[in-house]
Amino acid sequence: MAKSESESYRQAGVDITAGYRAVELMRSHIARTMTAGAFGGVGGFGGMFELDTAGMQRPVLVSGTDGVGTKLKLAFLLDQHDTIGIDCVAMCVNDVVCCGAKPLFFLDYIACGKNEPERIAAIVSGVAEGCVQAGAALIGGETAEMPGFYAADEYDLAGFAVGIADRSRLLDPSSVRPGDVILALPSSGVHSNGFSLVRHVFDLPRELGLYQDELGMPLGEALLTPTRIYVKPLLALIEQVSVKAAAHITGGGFYENIPRSLPAGLSARIARSAVRIPPIFGLIAAAGNIPERDMFNTFNMGVGMSVIVSRSDAEQALAVLHAAGEDAYLLGEIVDGGEGVVLC
């Protein structure tokens, strides 16, 4: 194959050879994610995946796409790039599994001001780790070097996931009834939402390195903690218990996301005392003098995923989740009236 190289393009700010070097560095990370359906290798014009629909009457593909948002600014400030890819995968696969679907594969998109191969490989190592946690194959992606559009030391990261489920096994919020219970799956912290507010209330970058007794670590380390991926515990739960609905608690917090798992005319009643709120949210609220209502309408407040089951299934559901490594607990119940969340 002829060597592909352009000195003119390099002088304009785009180094083609750096892209090739980045691909070589990320190959070992991508290899970790390969599952039975993935084939074709890296470098083709499309990522390929052989679909296995055995045992399914009406297979449905479920897709989700998202980015990391302004949490990336903290990765830039801390010069730490090997976990932010987990966030990108999590934001997509956690949405897909909320429908009851098993993620199959993932593709990422990295746009940067300057292609530094080692940094790109570090980003992809995080994407690969997220895919391993989700049981999804990383079958493709794109790295775009865009000088003059992004600063040389900055980048954006987004991706999308595709999953599959038998139509009869998709979660159905219309089946939710008054008296059903809401279970909480704890978050690892702020996850990947609300960082525009986080950056507004803290003095960054000065405070990032300050050790916080309440957190047991520096502020920056706590904020950069990657989003938890709930795919395997939730799929295990769906296999053993009749799960009615689930909600990934992202931007908009409780008030925006939990209602998405409810039919019209019902509300989620949650006791404020039931919510296990990690210390990081207290620090954010204090730093910005943020009202509690705004906190619950911006952040996950320690609940990364909520799940709705019949009250009669609650004990078994908690046991399954605990066996899967989730410290799940009873968060609230479904009640008649309204369309949203009642925090009391």
C-alpha positions as CSV (number, residue, x, y, z in Angstrom):
1,M,0.0,0.0,0.0
2,A,1.3,3.4,-0.9
3,K,2.3,5.6,2.0
4,S,-0.3,8.2,2.8
5,E,1.2,11.5,3.8
6,S,0.7,15.2,3.0
7,E,3.1,17.9,4.0
8,S,0.7,20.6,2.9
9,Y,-2.1,19.2,5.1
10,R,0.4,19.0,8.0
11,Q,1.2,22.7,7.5
12,A,-2.5,23.4,7.7
13,G,-2.6,21.7,11.1
14,V,-3.7,18.1,10.2
15,D,-1.2,15.3,10.6
16,I,-2.5,12.2,8.8
17,T,0.3,10.0,10.2
18,A,-0.7,10.9,13.8
19,G,-4.1,9.4,13.0
20,Y,-2.5,6.2,11.9
21,R,-0.4,6.1,15.0
22,A,-3.5,6.6,17.2
23,V,-5.3,3.7,15.5
24,E,-2.3,1.4,16.2
25,L,-2.2,2.5,19.9
26,M,-5.9,1.8,20.4
27,R,-6.1,-1.6,18.7
28,S,-5.3,-3.5,22.0
29,H,-8.1,-1.6,23.8
30,I,-10.6,-2.3,21.0
31,A,-9.7,-6.0,21.1
32,R,-10.8,-6.3,24.7
33,T,-14.4,-5.5,23.7
34,M,-14.8,-8.1,21.0
35,T,-17.9,-10.2,21.4
36,A,-19.3,-13.1,19.4
37,G,-21.1,-10.9,16.9
38,A,-18.3,-8.5,16.1
39,F,-16.0,-9.0,13.1
40,G,-14.2,-7.1,10.4
41,G,-11.5,-5.5,12.4
42,V,-10.5,-1.8,12.6
43,G,-10.0,0.5,9.6
44,G,-12.9,-0.5,7.4
45,F,-15.6,1.9,6.1
46,G,-18.2,0.4,8.5
47,G,-18.3,-1.5,11.7
48,M,-19.9,-4.9,11.3
49,F,-21.9,-7.0,13.7
50,E,-23.6,-10.3,13.0
51,L,-27.1,-10.2,14.6
52,D,-28.2,-13.3,16.6
53,T,-32.0,-13.3,17.0
54,A,-32.3,-16.9,18.1
55,G,-35.2,-17.3,20.5
56,M,-36.7,-14.0,19.7
57,Q,-40.2,-13.7,18.2
58,R,-40.0,-10.0,17.2
59,P,-36.5,-8.6,17.6
60,V,-36.3,-4.9,18.1
61,L,-33.2,-2.8,17.8
62,V,-32.9,0.0,20.5
63,S,-30.4,2.8,20.0
64,G,-29.1,5.6,22.1
65,T,-26.6,8.5,21.5
66,D,-25.0,11.0,23.8
67,G,-21.8,12.8,24.7
68,V,-19.9,13.6,27.8
69,G,-20.7,17.3,28.0
70,T,-18.7,19.9,29.9
71,K,-17.2,17.3,32.3
72,L,-14.6,17.2,29.5
73,K,-13.3,20.5,30.8
74,L,-12.2,18.8,34.0
75,A,-10.4,16.1,32.1
76,F,-8.5,18.9,30.3
77,L,-7.7,20.7,33.5
78,L,-6.5,17.6,35.2
79,D,-4.9,16.2,32.1
80,Q,-6.6,12.8,32.8
81,H,-8.2,11.2,29.8
82,D,-8.4,7.5,30.5
83,T,-11.8,7.4,32.3
84,I,-13.9,10.0,30.3
85,G,-14.7,7.3,27.7
86,I,-16.5,5.3,30.4
87,D,-18.8,8.3,30.8
88,C,-19.5,8.4,27.1
89,V,-20.4,4.7,26.9
90,A,-22.5,4.9,30.1
91,M,-24.6,7.8,28.9
92,C,-25.7,5.7,25.9
93,V,-25.9,2.1,27.2
94,N,-27.7,3.1,30.4
95,D,-30.4,4.6,28.2
96,V,-30.6,1.6,26.0
97,V,-31.0,-0.8,29.0
98,C,-33.8,1.3,30.4
99,C,-35.9,0.0,27.5
100,G,-35.0,-3.6,28.5
101,A,-32.5,-4.0,25.6
102,K,-29.1,-5.6,25.8
103,P,-26.4,-3.4,24.2
104,L,-24.7,-5.1,21.3
105,F,-22.2,-2.6,20.0
106,F,-20.8,0.9,20.3
107,L,-19.2,3.5,18.1
108,D,-17.4,6.7,19.2
109,Y,-16.5,10.0,17.7
110,I,-13.6,12.1,18.9
111,A,-13.1,15.6,17.4
112,C,-9.9,17.4,18.5
113,G,-7.8,20.4,17.7
114,K,-4.6,18.4,17.5
115,N,-4.3,14.6,17.2
116,E,-2.0,13.5,20.0
117,P,-1.9,9.7,19.5
118,E,-1.2,8.8,23.1
119,R,-4.1,11.0,24.3
120,I,-6.5,9.6,21.8
121,A,-5.5,6.1,22.8
122,A,-6.1,7.0,26.4
123,I,-9.6,8.3,25.6
124,V,-10.3,5.1,23.7
125,S,-9.0,3.0,26.5
126,G,-11.8,4.4,28.6
127,V,-14.4,3.8,25.9
128,A,-13.2,0.2,25.7
129,E,-13.5,-0.2,29.5
130,G,-17.0,1.1,29.3
131,C,-17.9,-1.3,26.5
132,V,-16.4,-4.2,28.6
133,Q,-18.6,-3.2,31.6
134,A,-21.6,-3.1,29.3
135,G,-20.9,-6.3,27.4
136,A,-20.9,-4.3,24.1
137,A,-18.3,-4.5,21.3
138,L,-16.5,-1.4,20.1
139,I,-16.8,-2.0,16.4
140,G,-15.8,1.4,15.0
141,G,-15.4,5.1,15.4
142,E,-13.9,8.3,14.0
143,T,-11.2,10.7,15.1
144,A,-11.4,14.1,13.4
145,E,-8.5,16.5,13.7
146,M,-10.0,20.0,13.4
147,P,-7.4,22.8,13.9
148,G,-8.9,26.2,14.3
149,F,-12.2,24.8,15.5
150,Y,-11.0,23.2,18.7
151,A,-8.0,24.4,20.8
152,A,-4.9,22.2,20.4
153,D,-5.4,20.6,23.8
154,E,-9.1,20.2,23.7
155,Y,-11.5,17.7,22.2
156,D,-15.1,16.5,22.1
157,L,-16.3,13.0,22.7
158,A,-19.6,11.4,21.7
159,G,-20.9,8.0,20.7
160,F,-23.9,5.8,20.2
161,A,-25.0,2.3,21.2
162,V,-27.3,-0.2,19.6
163,G,-29.0,-2.9,21.6
164,I,-31.6,-5.6,21.0
165,A,-34.7,-7.0,22.8
166,D,-37.6,-9.2,22.0
167,R,-40.6,-6.8,21.6
168,S,-42.5,-8.7,24.2
169,R,-39.7,-8.2,26.7
170,L,-39.4,-4.4,26.3
171,L,-40.1,-2.5,29.5
172,D,-43.5,-1.0,29.5
173,P,-44.2,2.1,31.6
174,S,-47.9,1.9,30.8
175,S,-48.0,-1.2,33.1
176,V,-47.0,0.9,36.2
177,R,-49.8,1.1,38.8
178,P,-50.4,2.9,42.1
179,G,-48.8,1.0,44.9
180,D,-45.8,-0.2,42.8
181,V,-42.4,0.6,44.4
182,I,-39.4,2.5,43.1
183,L,-35.9,1.0,43.8
184,A,-32.7,3.1,43.7
185,L,-29.4,2.0,42.2
186,P,-26.8,4.3,43.7
187,S,-24.6,6.5,41.5
188,S,-20.8,7.0,41.8
189,G,-21.3,10.7,42.2
190,V,-22.1,13.5,39.8
191,H,-21.8,11.2,36.7
192,S,-21.9,13.3,33.5
193,N,-24.5,15.9,34.0
194,G,-24.7,19.3,35.6
195,F,-21.1,20.2,35.1
196,S,-21.8,23.6,33.7
197,L,-23.2,24.4,37.2
198,V,-20.4,22.6,38.9
199,R,-17.8,24.7,37.0
200,H,-19.8,27.8,37.9
201,V,-19.9,27.3,41.7
202,F,-16.3,26.1,42.2
203,D,-13.1,28.1,41.7
204,L,-11.5,26.0,39.0
205,P,-8.8,24.9,38.5
206,R,-7.6,26.1,41.9
207,E,-10.0,23.9,44.0
208,L,-9.6,20.7,41.9
209,G,-6.5,19.7,43.8
210,L,-7.8,20.5,47.3
211,Y,-8.3,17.5,49.5
212,Q,-11.9,17.3,50.9
213,D,-12.3,15.5,54.2
214,E,-16.0,14.8,53.4
215,L,-14.9,13.0,50.1
216,G,-11.8,11.4,51.3
217,M,-10.0,12.6,48.1
218,P,-9.3,15.8,46.2
219,L,-12.3,17.5,44.7
220,G,-11.1,16.9,41.1
221,E,-10.8,13.2,41.6
222,A,-14.3,13.0,43.0
223,L,-15.8,15.0,40.2
224,L,-14.0,13.0,37.5
225,T,-15.2,9.7,38.9
226,P,-16.8,7.9,35.9
227,T,-20.5,7.3,35.5
228,R,-21.6,3.9,36.6
229,I,-22.8,1.4,34.0
230,Y,-26.0,-0.5,35.1
231,V,-26.4,-2.8,32.1
232,K,-25.4,-6.2,33.6
233,P,-27.3,-5.7,37.0
234,L,-30.4,-4.5,35.3
235,L,-30.4,-7.2,32.7
236,A,-30.0,-9.8,35.5
237,L,-33.0,-8.2,37.2
238,I,-35.1,-8.3,34.1
239,E,-34.4,-12.0,33.7
240,Q,-35.6,-12.9,37.1
241,V,-38.2,-10.3,38.1
242,S,-41.0,-8.6,36.2
243,V,-39.5,-5.1,35.9
244,K,-42.1,-2.5,34.7
245,A,-40.0,0.5,34.0
246,A,-36.6,2.1,34.6
247,A,-35.2,5.6,34.4
248,H,-31.6,6.7,33.9
249,I,-31.2,9.8,36.1
250,T,-29.2,12.2,34.0
251,G,-29.6,16.0,33.3
252,G,-32.8,17.2,34.8
253,G,-32.4,15.0,37.8
254,F,-35.4,13.4,39.5
255,Y,-38.0,15.8,38.3
256,E,-37.2,15.3,34.6
257,N,-36.2,11.7,34.3
258,I,-38.4,9.6,36.7
259,P,-41.6,10.8,35.1
260,R,-40.4,9.4,31.8
261,S,-40.9,6.0,33.4
262,L,-44.5,6.7,34.4
263,P,-47.8,6.7,32.6
264,A,-49.9,9.9,32.6
265,G,-51.9,10.5,35.8
266,L,-49.4,8.9,38.2
267,S,-46.6,10.3,40.3
268,A,-43.5,9.0,42.2
269,R,-43.7,9.8,45.9
270,I,-40.3,9.9,47.4
271,A,-39.3,10.6,51.0
272,R,-36.4,13.0,51.1
273,S,-35.0,11.1,54.0
274,A,-34.9,7.9,51.9
275,V,-32.5,9.4,49.4
276,R,-28.9,8.4,50.2
277,I,-27.1,11.6,49.1
278,P,-23.3,11.4,48.7
279,P,-21.3,14.2,50.2
280,I,-20.2,15.7,46.9
281,F,-23.7,17.1,46.4
282,G,-23.6,18.8,49.7
283,L,-20.4,20.5,48.7
284,I,-21.9,21.6,45.4
285,A,-25.0,23.0,47.1
286,A,-23.0,24.9,49.7
287,A,-20.5,26.3,47.2
288,G,-23.3,27.7,45.1
289,N,-26.0,28.3,47.7
290,I,-28.2,26.1,45.5
291,P,-31.8,25.4,46.7
292,E,-32.6,21.8,47.3
293,R,-35.3,21.8,44.6
294,D,-32.7,22.9,42.0
295,M,-30.3,20.3,43.2
296,F,-32.9,17.5,42.6
297,N,-33.8,19.1,39.2
298,T,-30.1,19.1,38.0
299,F,-28.2,16.2,39.5
300,N,-28.8,12.5,40.2
301,M,-28.3,13.2,43.9
302,G,-26.9,9.7,44.4
303,V,-29.4,7.8,42.4
304,G,-28.1,6.8,39.0
305,M,-31.0,4.6,38.0
306,S,-34.5,4.0,39.3
307,V,-36.5,0.8,38.7
308,I,-40.2,0.2,39.2
309,V,-41.6,-3.2,40.2
310,S,-44.7,-4.5,41.9
311,R,-44.6,-4.3,45.7
312,S,-44.8,-8.0,45.8
313,D,-41.6,-8.3,43.8
314,A,-39.6,-5.8,45.7
315,E,-37.9,-8.2,48.1
316,Q,-36.8,-10.5,45.3
317,A,-35.7,-7.6,43.1
318,L,-33.5,-6.2,45.9
319,A,-32.0,-9.6,46.5
320,V,-31.1,-10.0,42.7
321,L,-29.6,-6.5,42.6
322,H,-27.6,-7.1,45.8
323,A,-26.3,-10.4,44.3
324,A,-25.2,-8.4,41.2
325,G,-23.2,-6.0,43.3
326,E,-25.7,-3.2,43.5
327,D,-26.4,-1.6,46.9
328,A,-30.0,-1.0,45.8
329,Y,-32.7,0.2,48.2
330,L,-36.3,1.2,48.4
331,L,-36.7,4.8,47.2
332,G,-40.4,5.5,47.0
333,E,-43.8,4.4,45.7
334,I,-46.2,5.2,42.8
335,V,-49.3,7.2,43.7
336,D,-52.4,8.4,41.9
337,G,-52.6,12.0,40.8
338,G,-50.2,14.5,39.1
339,E,-47.6,13.8,36.6
340,G,-44.2,13.9,38.1
341,V,-42.3,13.6,41.3
342,V,-43.4,14.4,44.8
343,L,-40.5,14.8,47.1
344,C,-41.7,15.0,50.7
